[in-house]
């Protein structure tokens, strides 16, 4: 049975922001759909939700005022919701668009957004939503049930990064403000998925298709798209007709891609930008005590991992042997990576189910660093002299990720596993994710997932669901069966046990 080496570390990321910007104080924009970091208080955001709060205390202004400038480590790959493949895209998309539901960032509860009420069939087969009336898109067209239909039709386009999340979902229009949504199979996380499914305009999609949304996104959110000069800035302005009275607070939000961390650090200190994120621990420490800058840390439910491609490029290679995969786990000193690169802002993990997730198994211990055992396992598998394999990782996608990948490659080299061409293939993240979705990456590659629904199922599906998932390159019938059972088990205790069964299987294999 095939399985996978999958985990390196889970991280707590570091965010920074300026509490008092130069000129007119600018309170936080209204919240969109929070995912990884969430919250509107002094934290900034990595994912969606809110752009942050470089603000002074007090009552919000009666009309939007001020400009917030957010430095991004990467250019967003897209502003079309089903094609937004990175957190930089999410930062922007969740200001322009809204979903039927949202997540309360303080409690984690599902709350109304474009839907005001909802019911779920006992067997999880039908989700009925009453839509909010009186909402308009940025072009003045009215929001109604046809926009929900268009959202799933547009999202299912195979060209989209997350087409699989939309494919097979049926939307039944009851009337202009009531819809029934039926997932292809019962799914315990579907309600929370509806909090991460931005609604597009049916009128725009009918007239312009996905290409039109990509060039001029029209949503119902608190901010309207103005312009995107790639490599320089992406500008949003307050939506004067926003349905949530009194919001947004800001007149303008500007996202600036600044790939060089040293440049971002300088920009936050001079007031050129108000928020920077994805700092490593050394960079964050360098800002401690800097006047006008506050460093905020929070635990992030994010897992870094190295995976195998057994769908395409890895077929027939040594990594299909369980003993080889176990050897690779023993070969890497993950604690040294955590200590050397993250200064306490990361922890070892035993799988994709993290301590904050339902069904976490605290009886499993991370593989110890034992290069001699690794060499013996390789010898027993017929690779006493090691072997060579291709490896790729994205650039600029995650904090310290390139360094993590390089450290792993170095440790593997010490037990005789070398890299094709003598080095890791580092790719710009947009190119990387396109190749990942096309199953074209080398046999060994790195990535990272967060899980914003309180459970690990979306992360597990995304990384392990074979050809059915955009960013998976692994297929295992045993894992597939367990994932299906988890998705359809609405009893929380029983679902927790299934998560533990899956963790044990993956850990052993």
C-alpha positions as CSV (number, residue, x, y, z in Angstrom):
1,X,0.0,0.0,0.0
2,X,1.4,3.4,-1.0
3,X,1.4,6.3,1.4
4,X,3.4,9.4,2.0
5,X,6.1,11.3,3.9
6,X,4.2,14.5,4.6
7,X,5.2,16.6,7.5
8,X,7.9,18.9,8.6
9,X,6.7,21.6,11.0
10,X,3.6,23.6,12.0
11,X,4.2,27.3,12.5
12,X,3.1,30.3,14.4
13,X,3.6,33.2,12.0
14,X,4.5,36.8,12.8
15,X,2.6,39.9,11.7
16,X,3.5,43.6,12.0
17,X,1.6,46.8,11.7
18,X,1.9,50.5,12.5
19,X,-0.6,51.7,15.1
20,X,-0.5,55.4,14.2
21,X,0.2,56.1,10.5
22,X,1.5,59.4,9.3
23,X,-1.3,62.0,8.6
24,X,-4.9,61.2,9.2
25,X,-5.5,58.2,11.5
26,X,-7.0,55.4,9.6
27,X,-9.1,52.8,11.4
28,X,-9.5,49.3,10.2
29,X,-11.6,48.3,7.1
30,X,-14.6,46.2,7.8
31,X,-14.1,42.5,8.0
32,X,-14.6,40.1,5.1
33,X,-14.3,36.4,5.6
34,X,-11.6,35.5,8.1
35,X,-9.6,32.5,7.4
36,X,-6.2,31.9,8.9
37,X,-5.5,34.9,11.0
38,X,-8.9,36.6,11.2
39,X,-9.8,39.4,13.5
40,X,-10.0,43.1,13.0
41,X,-7.8,44.1,15.9
42,X,-4.1,44.9,15.8
43,X,-2.9,41.9,13.9
44,X,-3.0,42.5,10.2
45,X,-4.0,39.5,8.2
46,X,-2.3,36.8,6.2
47,X,-5.4,35.3,4.6
48,X,-8.6,37.1,4.1
49,X,-10.8,38.9,6.6
50,X,-9.5,42.3,7.3
51,X,-6.5,44.4,6.2
52,X,-5.6,45.2,9.8
53,X,-5.8,48.2,12.2
54,X,-3.1,50.9,12.1
55,X,-5.6,52.9,14.1
56,X,-6.2,55.1,17.0
57,X,-8.9,54.2,19.5
58,X,-12.3,56.0,19.3
59,X,-15.5,56.0,17.4
60,X,-15.3,55.1,13.7
61,X,-15.7,58.0,11.3
62,X,-19.2,58.8,9.9
63,X,-17.8,58.5,6.4
64,X,-14.9,56.5,5.1
65,X,-11.6,58.3,5.6
66,X,-7.9,57.6,5.2
67,X,-5.8,55.2,3.3
68,X,-4.3,51.9,4.5
69,X,-1.2,50.6,2.6
70,X,-0.5,46.8,3.0
71,X,2.8,45.4,1.9
72,X,2.5,41.9,0.4
73,X,5.5,39.5,0.0
74,X,4.1,38.3,-3.3
75,X,1.9,39.6,-6.1
76,X,-1.6,38.0,-5.8
77,X,-2.0,35.4,-8.5
78,X,-5.6,36.3,-9.2
79,X,-8.5,38.4,-8.1
80,X,-11.1,35.9,-9.4
81,X,-12.3,33.9,-6.3
82,X,-12.1,30.3,-7.7
83,X,-8.6,31.0,-9.1
84,X,-7.1,32.7,-6.0
85,X,-4.5,30.2,-5.2
86,X,-2.5,32.0,-2.5
87,X,-3.1,34.1,0.6
88,X,-2.1,37.2,-1.1
89,X,-5.0,36.8,-3.5
90,X,-7.2,36.1,-0.5
91,X,-6.2,39.4,1.1
92,X,-7.7,41.2,-1.8
93,X,-10.6,39.0,-2.8
94,X,-12.1,39.0,0.6
95,X,-12.4,42.8,0.5
96,X,-14.1,42.9,-2.8
97,X,-16.4,39.8,-2.5
98,X,-18.5,38.3,0.2
99,X,-19.8,34.8,0.8
100,X,-23.2,33.5,2.0
101,X,-21.8,33.0,5.4
102,X,-18.8,34.3,7.5
103,X,-16.8,33.2,10.5
104,X,-16.8,35.1,13.7
105,X,-13.2,35.7,14.3
106,X,-13.5,35.7,18.1
107,X,-15.7,32.6,18.6
108,X,-15.1,30.6,15.4
109,X,-18.9,30.4,14.9
110,X,-20.6,30.5,11.5
111,X,-22.5,33.8,11.2
112,X,-24.7,35.4,8.5
113,X,-23.3,37.3,5.6
114,X,-25.1,37.4,2.2
115,X,-27.4,34.7,3.7
116,X,-29.4,35.7,6.8
117,X,-30.8,32.2,7.7
118,X,-30.0,28.6,6.8
119,X,-31.1,25.1,7.5
120,X,-29.4,21.8,6.9
121,X,-31.1,18.5,6.1
122,X,-30.6,15.8,8.7
123,X,-28.5,13.7,6.3
124,X,-26.5,16.7,5.1
125,X,-27.7,16.4,1.6
126,X,-29.4,19.8,1.3
127,X,-28.4,23.3,2.6
128,X,-31.2,25.9,2.4
129,X,-30.3,29.6,2.5
130,X,-32.4,32.7,2.8
131,X,-30.5,35.5,1.0
132,X,-30.1,39.0,2.2
133,X,-32.3,41.5,0.4
134,X,-31.3,45.0,-0.6
135,X,-27.7,44.1,-1.4
136,X,-26.2,45.5,-4.6
137,X,-23.0,44.7,-6.5
138,X,-20.5,47.4,-7.2
139,X,-22.0,48.0,-10.6
140,X,-25.4,48.6,-9.1
141,X,-27.0,45.3,-10.0
142,X,-29.1,43.6,-7.4
143,X,-27.8,40.5,-5.6
144,X,-30.2,37.5,-5.8
145,X,-30.3,33.7,-6.2
146,X,-29.0,33.8,-9.8
147,X,-25.7,35.1,-8.5
148,X,-25.3,32.0,-6.4
149,X,-26.0,29.8,-9.4
150,X,-23.4,31.7,-11.4
151,X,-20.8,31.4,-8.7
152,X,-20.8,27.6,-8.9
153,X,-21.0,27.6,-12.7
154,X,-18.1,29.9,-13.0
155,X,-16.1,28.2,-10.3
156,X,-16.4,24.7,-11.9
157,X,-14.4,25.9,-14.9
158,X,-11.5,23.4,-15.1
159,X,-9.1,26.2,-15.7
160,X,-9.6,27.5,-12.2
161,X,-7.3,26.5,-9.4
162,X,-10.1,25.4,-7.1
163,X,-12.5,24.0,-9.7
164,X,-12.8,20.8,-7.7
165,X,-14.4,22.7,-4.8
166,X,-17.3,23.8,-7.1
167,X,-17.7,20.8,-9.4
168,X,-20.7,18.7,-8.7
169,X,-22.4,21.2,-6.4
170,X,-26.1,21.7,-7.5
171,X,-27.9,25.0,-6.8
172,X,-31.6,25.0,-6.9
173,X,-33.4,28.4,-7.1
174,X,-36.5,28.4,-4.9
175,X,-37.2,32.1,-5.6
176,X,-35.2,35.3,-5.9
177,X,-34.0,35.1,-2.3
178,X,-34.0,31.5,-1.4
179,X,-31.8,28.7,-2.7
180,X,-31.1,25.1,-1.9
181,X,-27.5,24.0,-2.4
182,X,-26.6,20.3,-2.6
183,X,-23.0,19.1,-2.4
184,X,-22.2,16.0,-4.4
185,X,-21.9,14.0,-1.2
186,X,-22.7,14.9,2.4
187,X,-19.8,17.0,3.8
188,X,-19.4,18.0,7.5
189,X,-17.4,21.1,6.6
190,X,-19.8,22.4,3.9
191,X,-21.3,25.2,5.9
192,X,-17.8,26.5,6.7
193,X,-16.9,26.1,3.0
194,X,-19.8,28.4,2.3
195,X,-18.0,31.0,4.4
196,X,-15.1,30.7,2.0
197,X,-17.0,30.8,-1.3
198,X,-17.2,34.4,-2.6
199,X,-20.3,35.2,-4.6
200,X,-19.8,36.7,-8.1
201,X,-22.2,38.7,-10.2
202,X,-24.4,36.6,-12.6
203,X,-24.7,39.7,-14.9
204,X,-20.9,40.1,-15.1
205,X,-20.2,36.4,-15.6
206,X,-22.9,36.1,-18.4
207,X,-21.5,39.1,-20.2
208,X,-17.7,38.7,-19.6
209,X,-17.0,35.3,-18.3
210,X,-14.2,34.5,-15.9
211,X,-11.8,36.7,-17.9
212,X,-13.9,39.7,-17.2
213,X,-13.9,39.0,-13.4
214,X,-10.2,38.6,-13.5
215,X,-9.6,42.0,-15.1
216,X,-12.4,44.0,-13.3
217,X,-13.8,42.0,-10.3
218,X,-17.3,43.1,-9.2
219,X,-18.5,42.0,-5.8
220,X,-20.8,43.1,-3.0
221,X,-18.0,43.6,-0.5
222,X,-16.9,46.8,1.5
223,X,-14.3,47.8,-1.1
224,X,-14.5,48.3,-4.9
225,X,-11.8,47.4,-7.3
226,X,-10.1,50.5,-8.8
227,X,-6.9,49.4,-10.6
228,X,-4.1,46.8,-10.6
229,X,-0.7,47.9,-11.8
230,X,1.1,44.6,-11.5
231,X,4.4,44.9,-9.8
232,X,3.4,48.2,-8.2
233,X,0.0,48.3,-6.5
234,X,-3.5,47.1,-6.4
235,X,-6.0,49.8,-5.3
236,X,-9.4,49.4,-3.7
237,X,-11.9,52.2,-2.7
238,X,-14.7,52.2,-0.2
239,X,-18.1,50.9,-1.5
240,X,-20.5,53.8,-0.8
241,X,-23.5,51.5,-1.1
242,X,-22.3,48.8,1.2
243,X,-25.2,47.1,2.9
244,X,-23.6,46.9,6.4
245,X,-24.3,50.5,7.6
246,X,-21.4,52.4,8.9
247,X,-18.8,50.4,7.1
248,X,-16.2,50.4,5.7
249,X,-14.2,52.8,7.8
250,X,-11.4,53.4,5.3
251,X,-11.7,55.4,2.1
252,X,-8.9,53.4,0.3
253,X,-6.8,50.3,0.7
254,X,-3.7,49.8,-1.3
255,X,-1.9,46.5,-1.6
256,X,1.8,46.8,-2.6
257,X,3.8,43.7,-3.6
258,X,7.3,44.0,-2.0
259,X,9.1,40.7,-2.4
260,X,12.3,41.7,-0.6
261,X,11.8,41.4,3.1
262,X,14.5,44.0,3.8
263,X,12.6,46.5,1.7
264,X,9.3,45.7,3.6
265,X,11.1,46.2,6.9
266,X,12.4,49.6,5.8
267,X,9.0,50.5,4.5
268,X,7.2,49.8,7.8
269,X,9.7,51.8,9.8
270,X,9.5,54.9,7.5
271,X,5.7,54.8,7.4
272,X,5.7,54.0,3.6
273,X,3.4,51.1,4.4
274,X,1.2,50.3,7.4
275,X,1.2,46.5,7.5
276,X,3.8,43.9,6.6
277,X,3.4,40.2,7.2
278,X,5.2,36.9,6.8
279,X,8.3,38.0,8.7
280,X,10.7,35.4,10.0
281,X,11.6,35.4,13.6
282,X,14.8,37.4,13.2
283,X,13.0,40.1,11.1
284,X,10.2,40.3,13.7
285,X,12.7,40.6,16.5
286,X,14.4,43.5,14.7
287,X,11.2,45.5,15.0
288,X,10.8,45.1,18.8
289,X,11.0,48.5,20.4
290,X,10.8,50.4,17.1
291,X,8.7,53.5,17.7
292,X,5.3,53.3,16.0
293,X,5.6,49.6,15.2
294,X,3.8,46.8,16.9
295,X,4.7,43.2,16.4
296,X,1.9,40.8,16.8
297,X,2.3,37.0,17.0
298,X,-0.5,34.4,16.9
299,X,-0.7,30.6,16.4
300,X,-1.3,29.7,12.8
301,X,-2.9,26.3,11.9
302,X,-0.4,25.8,9.1
303,X,1.6,22.7,8.2
304,X,4.8,22.7,6.2
305,X,5.4,19.4,4.4
306,X,7.4,17.6,1.8
307,X,5.3,15.2,-0.3
308,X,5.7,12.7,-3.1
309,X,4.2,12.6,-6.5
310,X,3.0,9.1,-7.2
311,X,0.5,10.1,-9.9
312,X,2.9,11.2,-12.6
313,X,6.7,12.0,-12.2
314,X,7.2,9.7,-9.2
315,X,5.8,6.5,-10.6
316,X,8.2,3.6,-10.3
317,X,10.7,5.5,-8.2
318,X,12.2,4.4,-4.8
319,X,9.8,6.7,-2.9
320,X,7.0,4.2,-3.6
321,X,8.7,1.9,-1.1
322,X,7.4,2.4,2.5
323,X,10.9,1.7,3.9
324,X,12.4,4.5,1.8
325,X,9.8,7.0,3.0
326,X,10.4,6.0,6.6
327,X,14.1,6.4,6.0
328,X,13.6,9.9,4.8
329,X,11.7,10.8,7.9
330,X,14.5,9.5,10.1
331,X,17.1,11.3,8.0
332,X,15.8,14.8,8.7
333,X,16.5,16.6,12.0
334,X,13.3,18.6,12.1
335,X,14.0,19.8,15.7
336,X,17.2,21.5,14.4
337,X,15.2,23.1,11.6
338,X,12.6,24.4,14.1
339,X,15.3,25.7,16.5
340,X,17.5,27.2,13.8
341,X,15.0,28.8,11.5
342,X,12.0,29.7,13.7
343,X,13.3,30.5,17.2
344,X,10.4,28.9,19.0
345,X,7.7,30.1,16.5
346,X,7.1,26.6,15.2
347,X,6.7,23.1,16.5
348,X,7.2,19.6,15.3
349,X,4.1,17.8,14.1
350,X,3.1,14.3,13.4
351,X,0.6,14.9,10.6
352,X,-1.9,17.1,8.9
353,X,-4.2,17.1,12.0
354,X,-2.8,19.7,14.4
355,X,-3.5,20.1,18.1
356,X,-6.2,22.7,17.5
357,X,-8.1,20.3,15.1
358,X,-10.8,17.8,15.9
359,X,-9.4,14.3,16.4
360,X,-5.8,15.2,17.0
361,X,-3.9,12.2,18.3
362,X,-1.5,13.2,21.0
363,X,-0.1,9.7,21.4
364,X,1.9,9.9,18.2
365,X,5.5,11.2,18.5
366,X,7.4,12.9,15.6
367,X,10.0,10.6,13.9
368,X,13.3,11.0,15.8
369,X,16.4,12.1,14.0
370,X,18.3,8.9,13.4
371,X,20.5,8.9,10.3
372,X,21.9,5.4,11.0
373,X,18.4,3.9,11.0
374,X,17.7,5.8,7.8
375,X,20.8,4.3,6.2
376,X,19.8,0.8,7.3
377,X,16.3,1.2,6.0
378,X,17.6,2.3,2.7
379,X,20.1,-0.6,2.5
380,X,17.3,-3.0,3.4
381,X,15.2,-1.6,0.6
382,X,18.1,-2.1,-1.9
383,X,19.4,1.5,-1.9
384,X,22.6,1.1,0.2
385,X,24.3,3.6,-2.2
386,X,21.4,5.9,-2.1
387,X,19.6,7.3,-5.2
388,X,18.9,10.6,-6.9
389,X,15.5,12.3,-7.1
390,X,14.1,15.6,-8.4
391,X,12.8,18.1,-5.9
392,X,11.1,21.5,-6.2
393,X,9.8,24.2,-3.8
394,X,8.1,27.6,-4.3
395,X,9.9,30.9,-3.7
396,X,8.4,33.6,-1.4
397,X,5.3,31.6,-0.6
398,X,5.7,30.9,3.1
399,X,7.9,32.2,5.9
400,X,11.4,30.6,5.7
401,X,10.1,27.9,3.3
402,X,13.1,28.0,0.9
403,X,15.4,27.5,3.9
404,X,13.4,24.6,5.2
405,X,13.5,22.9,1.8
406,X,17.2,23.4,1.5
407,X,17.8,22.0,5.0
408,X,15.8,18.9,4.2
409,X,17.8,18.4,1.0
410,X,21.0,18.7,2.9
411,X,19.9,16.1,5.5
412,X,18.8,13.7,2.8
413,X,22.1,14.1,1.1
414,X,23.9,12.9,4.3
415,X,22.2,9.5,3.9
416,X,22.9,9.2,0.2
417,X,19.7,10.7,-1.3
418,X,20.9,13.3,-3.7
419,X,19.0,15.7,-6.0
420,X,18.7,15.6,-9.8
421,X,20.9,18.3,-11.1
422,X,22.5,18.7,-7.7
423,X,20.0,21.3,-6.4
424,X,16.4,22.1,-5.6
425,X,14.4,23.5,-8.5
426,X,13.0,26.8,-6.9
427,X,10.1,28.3,-8.8
428,X,8.2,31.5,-8.6
429,X,5.1,30.6,-6.6
430,X,2.5,31.3,-9.3
431,X,4.4,29.1,-11.8
432,X,4.9,26.5,-9.1
433,X,1.2,26.2,-8.2
434,X,0.2,26.0,-11.9
435,X,2.6,23.1,-12.3
436,X,1.4,21.6,-9.1
437,X,-2.2,21.7,-10.3
438,X,-1.1,20.1,-13.6
439,X,0.7,17.3,-11.7
440,X,3.9,18.4,-13.4
441,X,6.2,18.9,-10.3
442,X,9.1,16.6,-9.6
443,X,8.7,13.4,-7.5
444,X,9.6,15.3,-4.3
445,X,8.1,18.7,-3.7
446,X,7.2,21.0,-0.8
447,X,4.1,22.9,0.1
448,X,2.0,24.1,3.0
449,X,-1.7,24.1,4.0
450,X,-3.7,25.9,6.6
451,X,-7.2,24.7,7.7
452,X,-9.6,27.5,8.6
453,X,-12.7,25.4,9.4
454,X,-11.5,23.9,12.8
455,X,-10.9,20.6,11.2
456,X,-8.1,19.2,9.0
457,X,-10.4,17.7,6.3
458,X,-9.9,20.5,3.7
459,X,-6.1,20.3,4.2
460,X,-6.2,16.5,4.0
461,X,-8.4,16.6,0.9
462,X,-6.2,19.3,-0.7
463,X,-3.0,17.4,-0.2
464,X,-4.0,13.8,-0.5
465,X,-7.0,13.5,-2.9
466,X,-5.2,12.4,-6.0
467,X,-6.3,13.7,-9.4
468,X,-9.5,15.1,-7.8
469,X,-7.6,17.8,-5.9
470,X,-5.8,20.7,-7.6
471,X,-2.6,20.5,-5.4
472,X,-2.5,16.8,-4.6
473,X,0.0,14.5,-6.3
474,X,-0.8,11.4,-4.1
475,X,-3.3,8.6,-4.4
476,X,-4.0,5.8,-1.8
477,X,-7.2,3.9,-1.7
478,X,-7.0,3.5,2.1
479,X,-6.7,7.2,2.6
480,X,-9.4,7.9,0.0
481,X,-11.8,5.7,1.9
482,X,-11.1,7.3,5.3
483,X,-11.5,10.8,3.9
484,X,-14.9,9.8,2.5
485,X,-15.9,8.4,5.8
486,X,-14.8,11.5,7.7
487,X,-16.6,13.9,5.3
488,X,-19.9,12.0,5.7
489,X,-19.7,11.3,9.5
490,X,-21.8,14.0,11.2
491,X,-21.3,12.5,14.7
492,X,-18.4,14.5,16.2
493,X,-17.0,11.8,18.4
494,X,-17.1,9.2,15.6
495,X,-15.5,11.7,13.2
496,X,-12.7,12.3,15.7
497,X,-11.9,8.6,15.9
498,X,-11.8,8.4,12.1
499,X,-9.2,11.3,12.1
500,X,-7.1,9.3,14.6
501,X,-7.3,6.2,12.4
502,X,-6.2,8.2,9.4
503,X,-3.3,9.7,11.4
504,X,-2.1,6.3,12.5
505,X,-2.2,4.9,9.0
506,X,-0.3,7.8,7.5
507,X,2.3,7.8,10.3
508,X,3.1,4.2,9.8
509,X,3.2,4.3,6.1
